[in-house]
Every structure is written in structure tokens, then in C-alpha cells.
Amino acid sequence: MRVITSARAFSDALEGERALGRRVGLVPTMGALHAGHRSLVERAAIECDIVAVTVFVNPLQFNVAEDLVNYPRDLEGDVSQAADSGASIVFAPPVPEMYPGFPAPVATSVHVDAVGDGLEGASRPGHFDGVATVVAKLCSLAGKSRVYFGEKDFQQLAVVRRMVTDLSLPVEIVACPTVREESGLALSSRNVRLSDDGRLAALALHRALTAGLGALDAGERDPVRVNAFMRDVLNATEGVSPDYAVAVDAATLATPEKLSGEVRLLVAATVGPVRLIDNVGMVLEPAEAPVGVT
């Protein structure tokens, strides 16, 4: 395991690996690694010859200074978990290495219209600009590679995909399924802040998504009605304060008049002091035409 803190050294290391004919896998994280992150590293290790994990708590993603200060940090533990999961390199730069002159304002940032503006973008203004900026930098440093993201943060995934396409970055984005506890709770670094009662209340997010899937499976195609099924579950759970519960087109994250094709259900709610998000997808089969109609 190599722990690298210099951006130039990180770029040189991966370029050296490619020069030897090796396929590079990249797993960007903000540390506090859990089983969800490990699943990304494990998949990358299967599909690539060498895997690099980035551990960087990106200050541009935080709207509240207190959240940045309180974000869990355990580099030693992260390095150990990354190594156990199949990574060979951990890139853990100090903030000035990624943003020279910080905390002076960053002069160049990346904004992705439309897919980054609503939902989490509306609740956390500037958040996805921070995500897109740091991912663009990491992809540029890494060079040609496969970059692994979890579907747990589905809007983030959509933003990154669009950004990579629009900027013609030499990477392939690989989406990996959400990892869940047996209860259905999606794994998140934030879960450690939930009390025992909070963990029980947080299961409402998964129940809400299940209700939405049930409505779709029963033939409901009106997004307003599907949204209502999900929100009713959140509203009925003590200790849960809903933010949104929506059914959208998976590619654009826009709400169509009638749901069709690949649909994504997304929910967000605050449980105690912790804001949680979750999502699931479903591909809706085209309605069968009546007999005799083409």
C-alpha cells in the first residue's frame, strides 16, 4: 500500500501503472470508509489491475462549517480498509494541495446545470459545484481510468456522469448498487450519528421507497400519486421530518407527466439531527397495445 499526499506524485504513480499496461481503477471517497465503500473497491479490484482510493474531505461540498469540522476522519483506518479490499494506492492530499491558496475562494469551479439544481442541489446550494469540481480534479489527475461510484448518492452520480461527458474526461464512470443493512437501511457514514431510536425511525426511508415501488408495480404511472404514497410513509413515522419524496426520470431527474422507461424514486428526510437520503430504481415496461392495435 502506498499513501500519497502530493497531487503530482499521485498523477505520476498512475501514469506509471498505465505505462506497464495496467488498467487503473479509481474510487473517490471522503474517508470514513464503510462496507459500501469497500464494495466499490472490491469491484474495482476485480475489474482493474490496480486500484487507487482517494480520501479527501472536500470543503467545497459543505454548506455549514460545523458539518465540515465534525465530519469523521480516520485515515489510518481508511488505509487499512482500502488495503483489505484490494486497493494498492491511497491518495490523501491536504486541502492546499487540491485548492492552492485555500481558504481563499476557489477561482475555478464546475457547475452542472439541470441535474444538479433540484433535490439535494436545492437543499444544499453549491454542494454539487463542490462535488463536480473535486471529481473533475481527481479524474484529471488520475488520467484514463474506470471510476467507481455508488448509486446510494444517485443525484451525485448523475451530476458526475454529465460532467464527465461534457468535459470529455478520459474516464469511464461505473455505477455500483447501494449496499444495505439487513433491515434495509442504506449504509452511510452519517448512520453512526443515529441513536438507537433514530436507526429505527430511519427505516422509514426504505419503507417509503418500497411503497413507491409497490405503486409502480401495481400500474400507477402518475408521479404525483407515487410521490404521495412515499411521503405518507415518511409523515406517519415519528421522529422523521421529510424533505422530498419524488419519482423522476432516471437520466434527467426531471418529473414527467407520466412515468415511463427507467424511473428513479428518491427520498430525503431528517432523523433527529441527521439528514439521510436513499433511492431505488425500476424500469417500467411499455404498456401492451390492445389486441388488433399497432
C-alpha positions in Angstrom: 0.0 0.0 0.0 1.3 3.4 -1.0 -0.1 6.5 0.7 0.4 9.6 -1.5 -0.2 13.2 -0.4 1.1 15.0 -3.5 -1.1 15.6 -6.5 1.9 15.4 -8.8 3.1 12.2 -7.3 -0.4 10.6 -7.5 -0.7 11.5 -11.2 2.8 10.2 -11.9 2.1 6.9 -10.0 -1.0 6.1 -12.0 0.7 7.1 -15.3 3.5 4.7 -14.4 1.0 1.9 -13.9 -0.6 2.5 -17.3 2.8 2.6 -18.9 3.2 -1.0 -17.6 -0.1 -1.9 -19.4 -2.2 -2.0 -16.3 -5.9 -0.9 -16.2 -6.5 1.7 -13.4 -9.5 1.8 -11.1 -10.3 4.9 -9.0 -12.6 5.1 -6.0 -13.2 8.7 -4.8 -14.2 9.0 -1.2 -14.3 11.4 1.7 -13.0 8.8 4.0 -14.9 7.2 7.0 -14.9 4.1 4.9 -17.7 1.5 5.5 -18.9 -1.6 3.7 -20.5 0.4 0.9 -17.1 1.9 0.1 -15.4 -1.4 0.4 -17.8 -2.9 -2.1 -16.7 -0.3 -4.6 -13.0 -1.1 -4.0 -13.7 -4.8 -4.3 -15.4 -4.4 -7.6 -12.7 -2.2 -8.9 -10.1 -4.7 -7.8 -11.9 -7.4 -9.8 -12.2 -5.3 -13.0 -8.9 -3.4 -12.9 -5.2 -4.3 -12.4 -4.5 -1.6 -9.8 -6.9 0.4 -7.6 -6.4 3.8 -6.1 -8.7 5.2 -3.3 -8.9 8.9 -2.7 -9.5 10.1 0.8 -10.3 13.8 0.8 -12.8 15.7 2.9 -13.7 18.3 0.3 -14.5 21.6 1.9 -16.4 22.9 -1.2 -19.1 20.3 -0.6 -20.1 21.7 2.9 -22.6 24.5 3.3 -22.3 24.5 7.1 -18.8 25.0 8.6 -19.7 22.9 11.6 -20.5 19.9 9.4 -17.0 20.1 7.9 -15.4 20.3 11.3 -17.4 17.3 12.6 -17.0 15.1 9.6 -15.4 11.8 10.8 -11.7 11.4 9.9 -9.7 8.2 10.4 -7.0 8.0 7.8 -5.2 5.0 9.4 -8.5 3.1 9.5 -9.3 4.1 5.9 -5.9 3.0 4.6 -6.4 -0.4 6.3 -9.8 -1.0 4.9 -8.8 0.1 1.4 -5.8 -2.3 1.5 -8.0 -5.2 2.8 -10.5 -4.5 0.0 -7.9 -4.7 -2.8 -6.5 -1.1 -3.2 -2.8 -0.5 -3.7 -2.8 3.3 -3.5 -4.4 5.8 -1.2 -4.3 9.4 -2.3 -4.9 11.6 0.8 -3.9 15.2 0.0 -4.1 18.1 2.4 -6.6 20.8 1.4 -4.0 23.2 0.0 -2.7 20.5 -2.3 -6.1 20.4 -4.0 -7.0 24.1 -3.6 -3.9 26.2 -3.6 -4.4 29.4 -1.5 -7.3 27.9 0.5 -9.2 29.2 2.4 -9.2 32.0 -0.2 -12.1 31.5 -2.6 -11.5 28.9 -5.3 -11.3 30.9 -8.6 -12.3 28.0 -10.9 -15.2 25.7 -10.2 -17.5 23.4 -12.2 -21.3 23.8 -12.3 -23.6 21.2 -13.9 -27.0 22.7 -14.9 -30.3 20.9 -14.5 -29.4 17.6 -12.9 -27.6 19.3 -10.1 -30.1 22.1 -9.4 -33.0 20.4 -7.7 -33.5 18.0 -4.8 -30.1 17.9 -3.0 -29.0 20.9 -5.0 -31.9 22.9 -3.8 -31.5 21.8 -0.2 -27.7 22.3 -0.2 -26.9 25.2 -2.5 -23.4 24.9 -4.0 -23.0 21.3 -2.9 -22.8 19.8 -6.4 -20.5 22.5 -7.6 -18.1 21.3 -4.9 -18.7 17.7 -6.0 -18.2 18.4 -9.7 -15.1 20.5 -9.1 -13.2 17.9 -6.9 -14.2 15.0 -9.1 -13.1 16.8 -12.2 -9.7 17.5 -10.5 -9.4 13.9 -9.3 -10.2 12.5 -12.8 -7.7 14.8 -14.4 -5.0 13.7 -12.0 -5.9 10.1 -12.4 -6.0 10.1 -16.2 -7.5 7.3 -18.2 -9.3 5.0 -15.7 -12.5 3.4 -14.5 -14.1 5.5 -11.7 -16.5 3.8 -9.3 -19.4 5.5 -7.6 -22.3 4.0 -5.6 -25.9 4.5 -6.6 -26.7 5.5 -3.0 -25.9 9.1 -3.9 -27.9 8.9 -7.2 -28.0 12.6 -8.0 -24.3 12.9 -7.4 -23.8 10.0 -9.8 -26.0 11.8 -12.4 -24.0 15.0 -11.9 -20.7 13.3 -12.3 -21.8 11.4 -15.4 -22.9 14.6 -17.1 -19.8 16.5 -16.1 -17.5 13.7 -17.4 -19.4 13.7 -20.7 -19.5 17.4 -21.1 -15.8 17.9 -20.3 -14.7 14.9 -22.3 -12.7 13.5 -19.4 -10.8 10.3 -20.2 -12.6 8.1 -17.6 -15.4 5.6 -17.5 -18.0 6.0 -14.7 -19.0 2.7 -13.2 -22.2 2.7 -11.1 -22.5 0.2 -8.3 -25.6 -0.9 -6.3 -26.4 0.5 -2.9 -25.2 -1.6 0.0 -27.8 -2.1 2.8 -28.1 -3.5 6.2 -30.4 -6.5 6.6 -33.0 -4.0 7.9 -32.9 -2.2 4.5 -31.2 0.9 5.9 -28.7 2.2 3.3 -25.1 2.3 4.5 -23.9 5.8 5.1 -21.1 7.5 7.1 -23.9 9.5 8.7 -25.5 6.4 10.3 -23.0 6.5 13.1 -24.7 9.7 14.4 -28.1 8.0 14.7 -29.4 7.0 18.1 -31.0 3.6 18.6 -34.4 5.2 18.2 -33.1 7.1 15.2 -32.0 4.0 13.5 -35.5 2.5 13.8 -37.1 5.7 12.6 -34.6 5.9 9.6 -36.1 2.7 8.3 -39.0 4.8 7.1 -36.9 5.9 4.1 -36.7 2.3 2.9 -40.3 1.7 3.6 -41.3 4.8 1.7 -39.3 3.6 -1.3 -40.9 0.1 -1.1 -44.3 1.8 -1.1 -43.4 3.7 -4.2 -42.2 0.6 -5.9 -45.4 -1.2 -4.9 -47.4 1.6 -6.6 -45.4 1.4 -9.8 -45.7 -2.4 -9.8 -49.4 -2.1 -9.4 -49.5 0.0 -12.6 -49.5 3.6 -11.2 -47.8 6.0 -13.6 -48.9 9.3 -12.2 -45.8 10.7 -10.4 -47.9 12.9 -8.1 -49.7 9.8 -6.7 -46.5 7.8 -6.4 -44.9 10.7 -4.5 -47.9 10.8 -2.2 -47.5 7.1 -1.3 -43.9 7.6 -0.3 -44.5 10.8 1.6 -47.4 9.3 3.6 -45.0 6.7 4.9 -42.4 9.3 6.0 -45.1 11.6 7.5 -46.5 8.6 9.5 -43.2 7.9 11.2 -42.4 9.7 14.5 -39.0 11.4 14.5 -38.8 11.7 10.7 -39.0 15.1 9.0 -39.4 14.6 5.3 -37.6 16.9 2.8 -38.7 15.3 -0.5 -40.1 12.0 -1.9 -40.2 12.0 -5.7 -40.4 9.8 -8.8 -38.3 11.1 -11.6 -36.8 10.1 -15.0 -33.5 8.4 -14.1 -31.5 10.2 -16.8 -32.7 13.8 -16.3 -34.0 13.7 -12.8 -37.0 15.7 -14.1 -40.6 14.8 -13.2 -42.5 13.8 -16.3 -46.3 14.0 -16.7 -46.4 10.2 -16.9 -43.8 7.8 -15.7 -42.2 5.5 -18.3 -38.9 3.9 -19.1 -36.2 4.0 -16.3 -37.6 5.6 -13.2 -35.8 6.6 -10.0 -37.5 7.1 -6.7 -35.6 9.4 -4.4 -36.3 10.3 -0.7 -34.6 12.6 1.8 -35.5 13.2 5.4 -34.0 14.4 8.7 -34.0 11.9 11.5 -33.1 13.5 14.8 -30.0 15.6 13.9 -29.1 13.6 10.8 -30.2 14.2 7.2 -30.5 11.0 5.2 -31.1 10.2 1.6 -31.9 7.0 -0.3 -33.2 5.8 -3.7 -34.3 2.8 -5.8 -34.9 2.3 -9.5 -37.3 0.5 -11.7 -37.5 0.0 -15.4 -41.2 0.3 -16.5 -42.1 -1.9 -19.4 -44.1 -0.2 -22.2 -47.8 -0.7 -21.9 -49.0 -3.5 -24.2 -51.2 -2.4 -27.1 -54.7 -3.7 -27.2 -55.3 -6.7 -29.5 -55.7 -5.5 -33.1 -53.9 -2.2 -32.5 -50.4 -1.5 -33.8 
